[in-house]
Amino acid sequence: MEELRRKFLAAAAGAYPEDEAARIAAALSWSEELHSGRLRASGEAAWTHDLRVADTLLGMGLDAESVMAALLH
C-alpha cells in the first residue's frame, strides 16, 4: 500500500500546483489518522478505499477539491 500512496502523491504533485498538491497530501494524512486502526473486510487499512477512489479521480483529471473529497469521504 505504501507504493500506491507514494505513486498517488507523486501523480498529485505532477498534476496540480504545489499548494493544491500539499493540501491533497494533508488530506491523505488526515484520512490515515482518522481511520487509524480500522480495517476493511479484506483486512486492509480502512483508508485504502479512500486512496483508491482519490487515485481514480486523479487519473480522470478531476480538480483537486474532488480528489480531497474522495480522500475524506
Secondary structure, DSSP 4 states (H G I P E B T S, - for coil): -HHHHHHHHHHHHHHS-HHHHHHHHHHHHHHHHHTTT-B-TTSSBTHHHHHHHHHHHHHTT--HHHHHHHHH-
